[in-house]
């Protein structure tokens, strides 16, 4: 058996028979283009509204009266969430209450919850979404306890003598939710805010967190009602993390809200809130791997009871300028649209992948609509178009270099790092952190027991520097959170340290792009199932004997079978082994590839082995293959692991996925690789370009899961 761990192969032999596997995970199927997607019935369904659906949206970005840093995204968040609820899920306009800024005082929010509870009927659907600052308050009922808070409009301003001058406590919100829970368990509660105070060297632009109000909260000793909380509760970040904002199409949004709405827009009838959350989690942690959303409650509930139309592959033309040969189409970045993607006129009955006819290229993409330039033929308002080629943009990551002594004793080090990063493929240097994705920060931290001394154990900010300490470079985000422990690099030997920095950044960029890479449709039915094995000396049943590299026999016991999507629910720990079974349920042959993205950013192929010929990865129509006899994934370190599945109608050179294999492809880009290989090469190694290709012949999906020390 070839076991992949952090990109390293370990040979294992299976001495006893393996167990059978159950369950399945499907790669998304491409809807057939000749189906009656735009029948009168579907048109009615897509415009239907549901009187049993209600929403309360609270967005606060103006904190100037409270002498707090104002935000830029919450009102934009409310706009995209409202649009999605109305257009995709049929929530009536009159059933959506939006509180923005001055409406969202402490008392205003409390009143809105009470009115919502009065308005709904038993069994109704309720969606609640908050975007704004979060903070903490002392809980005087519990020793050393803390309450998490929403910082309501006007709080801490001194303009009110009542609760409007104070944050909203989480215990208050819980009590306000009880009347809702007494009528329905179909409540989805989303909070895009930080749940802890933040300490930093300077202003943290775009962080939804403020320091704790030093005054005792008037309700700190209040005993609130508690009750079981049905429904779904989602937080944008863990209690110790910041929730941040991001810029999309010249507007600012909450990082979580943007990707949550993108994931929710992709929901299929019958899909669960848990599945939508997993998509959003992957998108958020790929964009900024320092904010980890959390879900509690009944995530297995179907999204809005499964009652909403399936996402159509076609979109409508909504504007036409015949003179300028431009058109507007009803698809935007929330729906996955990208500049340079090609759309063609939809013709009912036309076979998938057909060419010819009127086409347009997207030139400007907004949140929910886009502009395009007509390339061939003509369009009229009301025409339907379908994506023919999706453009994958791989933009360089923006870096800046800073330091505590950047203008003093470390000025030379900073200059050397700037020079080394200036020519780093896939990156571009910017002048300051306000424009940067990541910062290479030079500091000289004091150390205790081999570790740097931080201001406090809970602090995520950088430790203070001292001129007599050895220099280090840390890769951090603009909120001063460390990207990874291996991005804390010693500069005692500057040449070696800068080389490690370059290598680690290239690995990070490669990992980030392969995580982001998704198809726009996907191949027909391909399923992946997983079995978990755990080392078990003296195993008595369900045992598997494996040989390690020293030919020493080790006993493993089967700990569980999972669909790929359910793998995140497994309790996984270092030393466990995952094995895989794959099945092609379609009428076409597909080449199948399993990749592992390890906690340190390494990308490697689990299946097939790079030494196998190209046809070895081919899975014939209807074929099922147990891969446990030849490969497995050994989980040998704590952290977040990712398994990514790629299915393609064309074979892929497996060495593309191996770090050492890239050099062989450097001179072949655009000539020796097929379209999908070129796409993967640009995604993982070069970037700074755009690749367009048809989506009908390949697809991909991935699952992230934690590995935790027992």
Secondary structure, DSSP 8 states (H G I E B T S, - for coil): -EEEETTEEEE--B-S---------B------TTS-TT-HHHHHHHT--BTTEEEEEEE----GGGTS---SSHHHHHHHHHHHHHHHH-B-GGGEEEEEGGG-SHHHHHHHHHHHHHH--TT-EEEEEEES-EEEEEETTSTTEEEEEE--TTTTSSS-SSGGGS-EEHHHHHHHHHHHHTT-S-EEEEEES--S----SS--TTB-B----SS--TTTT---------SEEEESS-TTS--BEEEETTEEEEHHHHHHHHHHHT--TT-BHHHHHHHHHHHHHHH-TT---EEEE-TTSBGGGG-S----SEEEEEEEETTTTEEEES--GGGT--TT-EEEE--TT--TT---S-EEEEEEE-SS-EEEEEEES---TT-EEEEEEEEEEE--EEEEEEETTTTTTTHHHHHHHHHHHHT-TTEEE-SSGGG-SEEEEEE-B-EETTEE--SSTT--S---B-TTS--EEEEE-TT--BS-GGGEEE-SSHHHHHHHHHHHHHHHHHHHHHHH---SS--S-EEEEEEEEEE-TT--SSEEEEE-TT--EEEEEEEEEEESTTGGGS-B-TT-EEEEEEEE-SSS-EEEEEEEE-TTS-EEEEES-TTS-GGGGEE-TT-EEEGGGTEEEE--SSEEEEEEEEEESS---GGGGSGGGGGGGTTTTTTTS-HHHHHHHIIIII-SEEEEE-STTEEEEEEEEEE---
